[in-house]
């Protein structure tokens, strides 16, 4: 069997048949592994091996350029579309590329490129509109902070802020989760993300191609990158020698066009996602409990399958009590937002009424305080109930360093002395104790609609992520940001010194990214133990 596998001449006797057979077998095996109950790491490793092996075979049989299972399918796909856009919308393409540079690196970079005038004012107005979208959407960070960073330093600044701040957390806070994850459809993200990856890559590379043609640069080829059967990227190949000799601003436009396109399509898909999200309740008949975290307080109150009729939450304080308000919800997603914001709710379900449920469980992930241990679940601090992270900060707000507080946990009450910073000296992991599900009127139509919503939502998110990360200068990685920094610094400091500065900044950013990934391999760094 091994000899047949290595005998390429046998396979090449009927290439089309074997290419089809290997691709089909690879697809079946990929989805079988993706939907299996194997450990995620084992699943990830087997999928990499499977795709790599099929990529080697398919690359050899198809005659396409390939290495270690990655296949470069070259051609002229998209040339017709690129020429059409560049012919009919040349000036608009240039204007959008110019705005993309300001959006990418901030208003001061725009001032450097265009001076103080009408163009910069229009770009500033565009920035305000772009970041207003973040202020309207719930995010994991302060929307105003993101808008401020983005306005001053662009999407590059947002990306750098995230990888730098998370790298600091990885180095200083035990049990910090990784800041980056590999995107493997069916393993780390839903399998539908395959379609989102294709859209995002095509949008990015076609924009490069359009600006090349607009700026009279030769485009040698375009194509797609496959890892086995899995599309992992696309590319447009310009004439590198011609590009390097071109005017500096033409290089800026061409290099920044991909991220500009991703940022603009992020807005488009965000609007689509919001619209579809508003339509989702039309397909939902009821919301029920999908699962309950074992050994949580909620597991003693709720059982999977209970239909949720109404939900109430506590609002502002009214002396010794709290105002209770009813939550309007029609889907599980709407109810999940309430869970993350409040952490506690009063449910009326088919299994009974007035069920007071702790929907978020705050568990100690690591502790430098001898009174608290890993695995302790925090219920109260002093006289304050604890449901979400912000409750811990509020409960300790008036406390001072060295003061003792009573902390009620799943293992009993504990007297805890605050550290020199007036904190408990712990890191806390937030676990969702209750998961809800939407029960559709028609499962088929709901599944079809949810598939579309998933693809659009991930296309929106990946467009923003690619636009941001691609603008970072990452040494040894082929990001447009690395090349933009190289062009700018060479133009300002000369070829030799500019190259050294670009490499140094690229090494710094790549190092921060590597630190973000360390928790995948090391749970607790040795010097933090």
C-alpha positions as CSV (number, residue, x, y, z in Angstrom):
1,X,0.0,0.0,0.0
2,X,2.9,2.4,0.9
3,X,4.5,1.7,-2.5
4,X,1.4,2.6,-4.4
5,X,1.0,5.8,-2.4
6,X,4.5,7.0,-3.4
7,X,4.2,5.9,-7.0
8,X,3.2,9.2,-8.7
9,X,3.4,7.6,-12.1
10,X,0.5,5.4,-11.2
11,X,-1.5,8.4,-10.2
12,X,-0.6,10.4,-13.2
13,X,-2.0,7.9,-15.6
14,X,-5.4,9.5,-15.1
15,X,-4.8,12.9,-13.5
16,X,-8.3,14.3,-13.6
17,X,-9.8,11.2,-12.0
18,X,-7.2,11.1,-9.2
19,X,-7.4,14.8,-8.6
20,X,-11.2,14.5,-8.2
21,X,-11.0,11.4,-6.0
22,X,-8.2,12.8,-3.7
23,X,-10.0,16.1,-3.3
24,X,-13.3,14.4,-2.5
25,X,-11.7,12.0,-0.1
26,X,-9.8,14.9,1.6
27,X,-13.1,16.9,2.0
28,X,-14.9,13.9,3.5
29,X,-12.0,13.2,5.9
30,X,-11.7,16.9,6.8
31,X,-15.3,17.3,7.8
32,X,-15.3,13.9,9.6
33,X,-12.4,15.2,11.8
34,X,-13.9,18.7,12.2
35,X,-17.2,17.4,13.5
36,X,-15.6,14.6,15.6
37,X,-15.5,14.7,19.4
38,X,-11.7,14.4,19.5
39,X,-9.6,16.7,21.7
40,X,-9.2,20.1,19.8
41,X,-5.4,19.8,19.7
42,X,-5.5,16.2,18.4
43,X,-8.2,17.3,15.9
44,X,-6.1,20.2,14.8
45,X,-3.0,18.1,14.3
46,X,-4.8,15.4,12.3
47,X,-6.4,18.0,10.1
48,X,-3.0,19.7,9.4
49,X,-1.5,16.3,8.5
50,X,-4.5,15.4,6.3
51,X,-4.6,18.7,4.4
52,X,-0.8,18.7,4.1
53,X,-0.7,15.2,2.6
54,X,-3.6,15.9,0.2
55,X,-1.9,19.2,-0.8
56,X,1.3,17.4,-1.7
57,X,-0.6,14.9,-3.9
58,X,-2.8,17.5,-5.5
59,X,0.0,19.9,-6.1
60,X,2.1,17.2,-7.8
61,X,-0.8,16.0,-10.0
62,X,-2.1,19.4,-11.0
63,X,1.4,20.7,-11.9
64,X,0.8,23.9,-9.8
65,X,3.5,25.4,-7.7
66,X,3.4,23.9,-4.2
67,X,5.4,23.4,-1.0
68,X,4.6,21.5,2.2
69,X,0.9,21.0,1.1
70,X,0.3,24.7,0.2
71,X,-0.7,25.1,-3.5
72,X,-0.4,28.3,-5.5
73,X,-3.0,28.2,-8.2
74,X,-1.9,30.9,-10.7
75,X,-3.9,32.3,-13.5
76,X,-5.7,35.5,-14.7
77,X,-8.8,35.2,-12.6
78,X,-10.3,38.5,-11.8
79,X,-8.3,40.4,-14.5
80,X,-11.5,41.3,-16.3
81,X,-13.2,42.7,-13.2
82,X,-10.0,44.6,-12.1
83,X,-9.8,46.2,-15.6
84,X,-13.5,47.2,-15.5
85,X,-13.2,48.9,-12.1
86,X,-10.0,50.6,-12.9
87,X,-11.4,51.9,-16.3
88,X,-14.7,53.3,-15.0
89,X,-13.8,54.2,-11.4
90,X,-10.1,55.2,-11.5
91,X,-10.4,58.5,-9.6
92,X,-12.8,57.0,-7.0
93,X,-10.3,54.1,-6.5
94,X,-7.5,56.7,-5.9
95,X,-9.6,58.7,-3.5
96,X,-10.6,55.7,-1.5
97,X,-7.0,54.5,-1.4
98,X,-5.9,57.9,-0.1
99,X,-8.6,57.8,2.6
100,X,-7.5,54.3,3.4
101,X,-4.0,55.5,4.3
102,X,-5.5,58.0,6.7
103,X,-7.8,55.4,8.1
104,X,-4.9,52.9,8.3
105,X,-2.4,55.1,10.1
106,X,-4.4,58.0,11.6
107,X,-5.1,61.7,11.1
108,X,-1.5,62.8,11.7
109,X,-0.3,60.5,8.9
110,X,-3.0,62.0,6.7
111,X,-1.7,65.5,7.7
112,X,1.8,64.4,6.7
113,X,0.6,63.1,3.3
114,X,-2.0,65.7,2.3
115,X,-1.5,68.7,4.4
116,X,-4.2,70.7,6.2
117,X,-7.0,71.2,3.7
118,X,-10.3,70.0,2.3
119,X,-9.0,66.5,1.6
120,X,-7.9,66.0,5.2
121,X,-11.1,67.4,6.6
122,X,-13.1,64.9,4.4
123,X,-10.9,62.1,5.7
124,X,-11.4,63.2,9.3
125,X,-15.2,63.2,8.7
126,X,-14.9,59.7,7.3
127,X,-13.0,58.6,10.4
128,X,-15.7,60.0,12.7
129,X,-18.4,58.1,10.7
130,X,-16.3,54.9,10.7
131,X,-15.6,54.9,14.5
132,X,-19.2,55.9,15.3
133,X,-20.1,52.4,14.3
134,X,-18.1,51.1,17.2
135,X,-19.8,53.4,19.6
136,X,-23.1,52.0,18.5
137,X,-22.1,48.4,18.9
138,X,-21.3,46.5,22.2
139,X,-17.6,45.7,22.3
140,X,-15.2,44.1,24.7
141,X,-13.3,47.4,25.1
142,X,-14.3,51.0,25.6
143,X,-15.7,52.3,22.3
144,X,-14.4,55.8,23.0
145,X,-10.9,54.5,23.7
146,X,-11.0,52.6,20.4
147,X,-12.3,55.6,18.5
148,X,-9.6,57.8,20.1
149,X,-6.7,55.4,19.3
150,X,-8.0,54.8,15.8
151,X,-8.4,58.5,15.0
152,X,-4.9,59.3,16.1
153,X,-3.0,56.2,15.0
154,X,-5.4,54.5,12.7
155,X,-6.3,50.8,12.4
156,X,-2.5,50.1,12.8
157,X,-2.7,51.8,16.3
158,X,-5.7,49.6,17.3
159,X,-3.9,46.5,16.2
160,X,-0.7,47.5,18.0
161,X,-2.6,48.4,21.1
162,X,-4.3,45.0,21.3
163,X,-1.2,42.9,20.7
164,X,0.9,45.0,23.1
165,X,-1.7,45.2,25.9
166,X,-2.4,41.5,25.6
167,X,1.3,40.6,25.5
168,X,1.7,42.5,28.7
169,X,-1.2,40.6,30.3
170,X,0.4,37.3,29.1
171,X,3.7,38.2,30.8
172,X,2.2,39.5,34.0
173,X,-1.1,37.7,34.7
174,X,-1.1,33.9,35.1
175,X,-3.8,32.0,33.1
176,X,-4.2,34.8,30.5
177,X,-5.8,33.2,27.4
178,X,-4.0,33.5,24.0
179,X,-4.5,36.7,22.1
180,X,-4.4,35.0,18.7
181,X,-5.9,31.8,17.5
182,X,-5.4,29.8,14.3
183,X,-8.5,30.0,12.1
184,X,-9.4,26.4,11.3
185,X,-13.0,26.0,10.0
186,X,-14.8,23.3,12.0
187,X,-12.2,23.4,14.8
188,X,-11.6,26.9,16.1
189,X,-14.4,28.5,14.1
190,X,-17.6,27.2,12.5
191,X,-17.1,25.4,9.2
192,X,-19.1,28.1,7.4
193,X,-16.1,30.4,7.9
194,X,-14.6,28.8,4.8
195,X,-16.8,31.0,2.7
196,X,-16.0,34.1,4.7
197,X,-12.2,33.4,4.2
198,X,-12.7,33.3,0.4
199,X,-14.7,36.6,0.4
200,X,-12.2,38.4,2.6
201,X,-9.2,37.2,0.6
202,X,-10.7,38.0,-2.8
203,X,-11.8,41.5,-1.7
204,X,-8.3,42.2,-0.4
205,X,-6.4,41.1,-3.4
206,X,-8.7,42.5,-6.1
207,X,-8.2,45.9,-4.5
208,X,-4.4,45.6,-4.9
209,X,-5.0,44.6,-8.5
210,X,-7.3,47.5,-9.3
211,X,-4.8,50.1,-7.9
212,X,-2.0,48.4,-9.8
213,X,-3.9,48.9,-13.1
214,X,-5.0,52.4,-12.1
215,X,-1.4,53.4,-11.4
216,X,-0.2,51.8,-14.7
217,X,1.6,48.9,-13.0
218,X,1.8,45.5,-14.7
219,X,-0.1,42.7,-13.0
220,X,1.6,39.4,-13.8
221,X,-0.9,36.9,-12.4
222,X,-3.5,36.4,-9.8
223,X,-4.7,33.3,-8.0
224,X,-5.6,31.4,-4.8
225,X,-3.7,29.8,-2.1
226,X,-4.8,26.3,-1.0
227,X,-3.7,24.2,1.9
228,X,-4.8,20.9,0.6
229,X,-8.4,21.5,-0.3
230,X,-8.8,24.4,2.1
231,X,-8.6,28.0,0.6
232,X,-6.4,30.0,2.9
233,X,-5.8,33.1,0.8
234,X,-5.6,34.8,-2.6
235,X,-2.9,36.9,-4.3
236,X,-2.3,39.4,-7.0
237,X,1.3,39.4,-8.3
238,X,2.5,42.8,-9.6
239,X,5.8,43.4,-11.3
240,X,7.9,43.9,-8.2
241,X,10.7,45.7,-10.0
242,X,8.3,48.2,-11.6
243,X,6.6,48.7,-8.2
244,X,9.8,49.4,-6.4
245,X,10.8,52.1,-8.9
246,X,7.4,53.8,-8.8
247,X,6.6,57.1,-7.2
248,X,6.4,56.7,-3.4
249,X,2.7,57.7,-3.2
250,X,1.8,55.2,-5.9
251,X,3.4,52.5,-3.8
252,X,1.5,53.7,-0.7
253,X,-1.8,53.5,-2.5
254,X,-1.2,50.0,-4.0
255,X,0.1,48.6,-0.8
256,X,-2.6,50.1,1.4
257,X,-5.4,49.2,-1.0
258,X,-6.1,45.7,0.3
259,X,-6.6,46.8,3.9
260,X,-8.7,49.8,2.7
261,X,-11.0,47.4,0.8
262,X,-11.3,45.1,3.8
263,X,-12.1,48.1,6.1
264,X,-14.8,49.4,3.7
265,X,-16.3,45.9,3.2
266,X,-16.3,45.5,7.0
267,X,-18.8,48.4,7.1
268,X,-20.9,46.9,4.3
269,X,-21.1,43.5,6.0
270,X,-21.7,45.1,9.4
271,X,-24.8,46.7,8.0
272,X,-25.9,43.4,6.4
273,X,-25.3,41.6,9.7
274,X,-27.3,44.2,11.7
275,X,-30.2,43.9,9.1
276,X,-30.2,40.1,9.3
277,X,-30.0,40.2,13.0
278,X,-33.1,42.3,13.1
279,X,-34.9,39.8,10.9
280,X,-33.8,36.7,12.9
281,X,-36.7,36.9,15.4
282,X,-39.1,36.3,12.5
283,X,-37.9,32.7,12.3
284,X,-37.9,32.0,16.1
285,X,-40.9,30.5,17.9
286,X,-39.4,30.4,21.5
287,X,-36.2,30.4,23.5
288,X,-35.3,27.6,25.8
289,X,-32.4,26.4,28.0
290,X,-29.9,24.6,25.9
291,X,-27.4,23.6,28.6
292,X,-26.4,24.3,32.2
293,X,-22.9,24.2,33.5
294,X,-22.3,21.2,35.8
295,X,-21.8,21.9,39.5
296,X,-23.0,25.5,39.1
297,X,-25.8,27.0,41.2
298,X,-27.8,27.3,38.0
299,X,-27.7,23.5,37.6
300,X,-29.7,23.1,40.8
301,X,-32.5,25.3,39.4
302,X,-32.7,24.8,35.6
303,X,-32.8,21.8,33.3
304,X,-32.2,21.8,29.5
305,X,-35.3,22.1,27.5
306,X,-37.2,24.5,29.7
307,X,-38.9,27.2,27.6
308,X,-38.1,30.8,28.9
309,X,-41.3,32.9,29.1
310,X,-39.9,36.1,30.6
311,X,-36.7,37.5,32.1
312,X,-36.2,40.2,34.7
313,X,-33.0,41.8,35.8
314,X,-31.9,44.2,38.6
315,X,-31.4,47.8,37.6
316,X,-30.3,50.8,39.7
317,X,-30.2,50.8,43.5
318,X,-33.3,51.9,45.4
319,X,-32.0,52.2,49.0
320,X,-31.7,48.6,50.3
321,X,-33.4,47.2,47.2
322,X,-33.0,47.3,43.4
323,X,-35.3,48.2,40.6
324,X,-36.4,45.1,38.7
325,X,-37.1,45.5,35.0
326,X,-38.3,43.0,32.4
327,X,-36.1,42.3,29.5
328,X,-37.5,42.1,26.0
329,X,-36.0,39.2,24.0
330,X,-37.0,37.1,21.0
331,X,-33.9,35.1,20.3
332,X,-31.2,33.3,22.3
333,X,-28.6,35.8,21.0
334,X,-30.5,38.7,22.6
335,X,-30.8,36.9,25.8
336,X,-27.1,36.0,25.8
337,X,-26.2,39.8,25.7
338,X,-28.2,40.2,28.9
339,X,-26.3,37.3,30.5
340,X,-22.9,38.9,29.7
341,X,-24.0,42.3,30.9
342,X,-25.8,41.4,34.1
343,X,-24.7,37.8,35.1
344,X,-27.9,37.4,37.2
345,X,-31.6,37.1,36.1
346,X,-35.0,36.1,37.3
347,X,-36.6,33.6,34.9
348,X,-40.1,32.4,34.4
349,X,-40.0,29.2,32.5
350,X,-42.0,26.1,31.7
351,X,-40.4,24.5,34.7
352,X,-41.5,27.1,37.2
353,X,-41.6,30.8,38.0
354,X,-39.4,33.3,39.8
355,X,-36.2,31.3,39.3
356,X,-33.3,33.4,40.5
357,X,-30.4,32.3,38.3
358,X,-26.7,33.1,38.5
359,X,-26.0,32.9,34.8
360,X,-22.3,33.8,35.0
361,X,-19.9,32.0,37.3
362,X,-16.7,33.8,38.3
363,X,-14.0,31.2,39.0
364,X,-10.5,31.9,40.4
365,X,-8.1,30.9,37.6
366,X,-4.9,31.7,39.6
367,X,-4.2,33.3,43.0
368,X,-1.3,34.8,44.8
369,X,-3.5,35.2,47.9
370,X,-3.2,32.3,50.4
371,X,-6.9,32.6,51.4
372,X,-8.2,32.0,47.8
373,X,-7.4,29.0,45.7
374,X,-7.7,28.1,42.0
375,X,-11.2,26.8,41.3
376,X,-12.9,28.9,44.0
377,X,-16.2,30.4,42.7
378,X,-16.9,33.9,44.1
379,X,-20.5,34.6,45.1
380,X,-20.2,37.6,47.5
381,X,-17.5,40.2,48.6
382,X,-18.6,41.8,51.8
383,X,-22.2,42.8,51.4
384,X,-22.0,42.9,47.6
385,X,-23.2,40.1,45.3
386,X,-20.7,39.2,42.6
387,X,-22.0,38.2,39.2
388,X,-19.6,39.8,36.5
389,X,-16.1,41.2,36.5
390,X,-17.2,44.8,37.1
391,X,-18.9,43.7,40.4
392,X,-15.5,42.8,41.8
393,X,-14.1,46.2,41.1
394,X,-17.2,47.9,42.5
395,X,-17.1,45.8,45.7
396,X,-13.5,46.8,46.3
397,X,-13.8,50.4,45.3
398,X,-13.7,51.9,48.8
399,X,-11.3,49.3,50.3
400,X,-7.6,50.0,51.1
401,X,-4.4,48.1,51.0
402,X,-4.1,45.5,53.8
403,X,-7.8,45.7,54.7
404,X,-9.6,42.4,55.2
405,X,-12.9,41.5,53.5
406,X,-15.2,38.6,53.7
407,X,-15.5,36.6,50.5
408,X,-18.2,34.0,50.1
409,X,-17.2,31.1,47.8
410,X,-18.4,27.7,46.8
411,X,-16.1,26.3,49.5
412,X,-17.4,28.6,52.3
413,X,-16.7,32.1,53.7
414,X,-13.1,33.3,53.7
415,X,-11.4,36.2,55.4
416,X,-9.2,37.7,52.7
417,X,-6.5,40.4,53.2
418,X,-6.1,42.8,50.2
419,X,-2.7,43.2,48.7
420,X,-0.6,46.3,48.5
421,X,-2.7,47.5,45.6
422,X,-6.0,47.0,47.4
423,X,-6.9,44.0,45.3
424,X,-7.6,40.3,46.0
425,X,-4.5,39.2,44.1
426,X,-6.3,36.8,41.8
427,X,-7.2,36.4,38.1
428,X,-10.8,35.4,37.5
429,X,-12.3,33.3,34.7
430,X,-15.9,34.1,33.6
431,X,-17.9,31.0,32.8
432,X,-21.4,31.1,31.3
433,X,-23.5,28.9,33.5
434,X,-26.5,28.9,31.3
435,X,-26.7,28.6,27.5
436,X,-29.9,29.4,25.6
437,X,-31.1,28.2,22.2
438,X,-33.7,29.6,19.7
439,X,-36.5,27.2,18.8
440,X,-37.5,27.9,15.2
441,X,-40.9,27.7,13.5
442,X,-39.3,25.9,10.5
443,X,-35.9,24.3,11.2
444,X,-34.9,24.1,7.5
445,X,-35.6,27.8,6.9
446,X,-34.0,28.8,10.2
447,X,-30.9,26.7,9.4
448,X,-30.6,28.3,6.0
449,X,-31.0,31.8,7.4
450,X,-28.6,31.2,10.2
451,X,-26.0,29.8,7.8
452,X,-26.2,33.1,5.9
453,X,-26.1,35.2,9.1
454,X,-23.0,33.2,10.2
455,X,-21.1,33.7,7.0
456,X,-21.9,37.4,6.9
457,X,-21.0,37.9,10.6
458,X,-17.7,36.2,10.2
459,X,-17.0,38.0,6.9
460,X,-17.6,41.3,8.8
461,X,-15.3,40.3,11.6
462,X,-12.5,38.9,9.4
463,X,-12.5,41.9,7.2
464,X,-11.8,44.1,10.2
465,X,-9.2,41.7,11.6
466,X,-7.3,41.4,8.3
467,X,-7.5,45.2,7.7
468,X,-5.9,45.8,11.1
469,X,-3.3,43.0,11.3
470,X,-2.2,43.5,7.7
471,X,-1.3,47.1,8.5
472,X,1.1,45.9,11.2
473,X,4.8,45.7,10.2
474,X,5.5,42.0,11.0
475,X,9.1,41.0,10.3
476,X,9.4,37.9,8.0
477,X,5.7,37.9,7.4
478,X,4.4,39.3,4.0
479,X,2.1,42.0,5.4
480,X,1.5,45.2,3.5
481,X,2.2,47.1,6.7
482,X,5.8,45.8,6.7
483,X,6.3,47.1,3.1
484,X,4.6,50.4,3.8
485,X,6.9,51.0,6.8
486,X,9.8,50.0,4.6
487,X,8.8,52.5,1.9
488,X,8.1,55.3,4.3
489,X,11.3,54.9,6.4
490,X,13.5,54.5,3.4
491,X,12.0,57.7,1.9
492,X,12.6,59.6,5.2
493,X,16.0,58.1,6.4
494,X,17.6,56.7,3.3
495,X,17.7,53.1,2.1
496,X,20.2,51.7,4.6
497,X,18.9,53.4,7.8
498,X,15.3,53.1,6.8
499,X,15.6,49.4,6.2
500,X,17.2,48.9,9.7
501,X,14.4,50.9,11.4
502,X,11.7,49.0,9.5
503,X,13.3,45.6,10.4
504,X,13.5,46.7,14.1
505,X,9.9,47.8,14.3
506,X,8.9,44.6,12.4
507,X,10.8,42.4,14.9
508,X,9.1,44.2,17.8
509,X,5.6,43.7,16.4
510,X,6.3,40.1,15.5
511,X,7.7,39.5,19.0
512,X,4.5,40.9,20.6
513,X,2.4,38.6,18.3
514,X,4.5,35.6,19.4
515,X,3.9,36.4,23.1
516,X,0.2,36.6,22.4
517,X,0.4,33.0,21.1
518,X,2.4,31.6,24.1
519,X,-0.6,30.5,26.2
520,X,-1.4,28.0,23.5
521,X,1.8,26.2,24.4
522,X,2.6,27.2,28.0
523,X,-0.3,27.5,30.5
524,X,1.7,29.5,33.0
525,X,5.0,31.1,32.2
526,X,7.8,29.8,34.6
527,X,8.7,33.2,36.1
528,X,5.0,33.7,37.0
529,X,4.6,30.4,38.9
